């Protein structure tokens, strides 16, 4: 409490400061591998300009006592910038319910870096994100996803063809026509379509079994292993069927998303070099395919040597990934080391998706504490605005400010 | 996490008890006899003195340091007082003790896990006016979500119908206790509530089914039915023979002040329209639920003594929630209105303390200066008030039900979880001993108790 009040005072000054210079006294500095050390830090316009045990605050700097300085957070699952409001309609481009295409639908075409949610979510310390479509129509293939940074600029798409997204489990079953067998048949046939692309589509008029020409072409890179294949799946038995597909197609780089029952087959997942994105808050048997959900799923994966990332999959879609760090904190409660949990929301998924370049966040406390928030941040050395539509609304209606003007003039 | 001394009394406390048969209910003005009465009787509570606790009592703005006596299922004293001879003592070594959390907006049991279509019993989407239905008739007591919510410190919850209809039906306040029946969970003598809904949902659902198809139609729908209810109430007040009408009975009971209105409403302007309708027909809106724009009209809420139940950081899932801000709860609080957190979600309900911690910190960061103990009221005191049960629970005060959570750390931290949860002085969850309820549904599936290798 005391600390928070001090920071509030400090912030009041910072808004008036010309240069964005922060002196973080006795900062907890988190390295890319998640380890912590203590030092003083000077941050100018979002970039570290000095570090050492006994630095002196530059003139005009905002002094933050006990702040944290970390790499930016990486959200390994979101639909950020693909939707203005969650309800279906013109403001929502996450899934195409009646399109004729699938893998060749690129999330980047639906991405609007100017969406207000990009800046809203950036205020949670998230600097990079996966954006993924959801399946629609009668295909298990949702499309091709992208990697973005959260600068809100038009050059913020870092990789427009980062992975192919597939829905299996109950959703994929529904898409494929009503059974898991149909969904798996679609997946296997699509792999064959993509593998024999040149022969089947270019040299003859037969076409593929399940993919049209442009979708098979788009899927080929994932089948060759040039980009990962992300698969939403929860049931342990479904994961075992995917392991079977992986054995027959060793070039495919699978990343399982959800994987509520992964703990039951953690050793098999590790042995197959399959990666996993999980939500450490998932514990309800909210579907028959996730009756084995448990909070310590992540501990099984860690102990088995599975390469995993943490996401807030169960959070509300539009505002996801804002609560990413809170979900990582739940893994710490279950016994994961802090550095492991932090790596799972920063460096690990960054490496998976080849995100280079530094990002930095100055926090007023431990980023996994729900009471903490970023004070300053930079992406690729560029200072980021700490304002957003949410904060503009906050400021207009803030009861601690005295302002007699009518609300619309504030 | 520090080691916690287990509450050894927990296992002995779990002995079955005969239902209390002297419970009566006489507030059903129209009924021929009592219907669906609460059969809840606590199991045998164990008396215990919690020593050296940091106590957030839900009343004081300060965190108190001292002891807490639990005796006969009720709070004996808070801080210090006369210690009964031979009482079991438990040294908490500075751990936090709080009232049990109360969630005023839950669909547990009505939309239980697993979420199959056959379990969708929370919304009678057949007509915009269904004030005759009762949420309790769709509650499945085996929803595993109840057990998980208990482990998050939730001791009381209000289950209410969904928001498709203008008048959705009656909500029910439940003790979060293991039971084979919903009657065995009903909070004895808690008032019924009426779920109503504003905005997008009714007009979307009924736009092509005879209306309402707009916010204008919504308001006309409320008013037409309040007029009918006034007529029904006049007949009922006169006495003598009249045809009982379940739909109007609920509305007339609202006009008589026996049933509390719990209204789903997002937009600021719309909430103020509703307050005008309440004035026109002389009833009270107890709480606006979701109330994403409540921060814009805190003064109106304070003036009308109407509470707002809100999320910490959810929004933009539809147009009427587009203006969500993370400071909604503290801003409403700062305006002098009755603010509280709510979940509306089977996951969120398990960590409502964290939701409050988030929004509390954001409010103070925006310039407010709300102490933690004051913010705690958003978790138990204010929801108890809004459900008409504050005399029985919601705070740690002498004579109240001993609905108590002992935490393994600061409840405003991500890293803290409830260590022990008591309802009416009975330990229903204890982390250290592994005591927890298990739904019938969980039997026969993979053993979730065996730890990781």
Interface residues (C-beta under 8 A of the other chain):
Chain A: X1 X4 X5 X7 X8 X11 X12 X84 X85 X86 X87 X117 X261 X263 X264 X281 X282 X283 X284 X285 X286 X287 X288 X291 X292 X294 X296 X299 X300 X302 X303 X304 X314 X316 X317 X318 X319 X322 X323 X326 X329 X330 X332 X333 X364 X368 X369 X370 X371 X372 X373 X390 X391 X393 X394 X397 X398 X399 X400 X401 X407
Chain B: X1 X113 X114 X115 X116 X144 X145 X148 X200 X295 X296 X298 X313 X314 X315 X316 X317 X318 X319 X321 X322 X323 X324 X325 X326 X327 X331 X334 X335 X346 X347 X350 X351 X354 X357 X358 X360 X361 X362 X364 X365 X366 X367 X368 X369 X371 X372 X412 X413 X414 X415 X417 X441 X442 X445 X446 X448 X451 X452 X453
